[in-house]
Every structure is written in C-alpha cells, then in structure tokens.
Amino acid sequence: MSSERSSLRGRLPEIQTTDSKMTCVGRQKMKLGSKPLI
C-alpha cells in the first residue's frame, strides 16, 4: 500500500495537500474524541 500511495502522490500533488488537511482534521477529532472515550 505504501508504494501505491507514493506513486499517487507523485502523480497528483493535490492529493498530498488533501491528505495533510484530512490528517489535521483527523488529529483534531481524535483529540476531542479521546477525552470522552477515555
């Protein structure tokens, strides 16, 4: 899977930006969701 991701990033740099944005949002959600879960 890592090889496929690297090739996709090389083809479409836009995916890298979208991936970074989703990662930031996911981290914020995890931080907010980790409190009630724990």
HUMOQUI-V670583 format. One record per backbone hydrogen bond with DSSP energy under -0.5 kcal/mol. NH is the residue of the N-H (numbers start at 1). CO is the residue of the C=O. If there is no record, write none. Layout:
# HUMOQUI-V670583
nh: (NH;NH)
co: (CO;CO)
This chain:
# HUMOQUI-V670583
nh: (5;6;7;8;9;10;11;12;13;15;16;17;18;19;20;21;22;23;24;25;26;27;28;29;30;31;32;33;34;35;36;37;38)
co: (1;2;3;4;5;6;7;8;11;12;12;13;14;15;16;17;18;19;20;21;22;23;24;25;26;27;28;29;30;31;32;33;34)
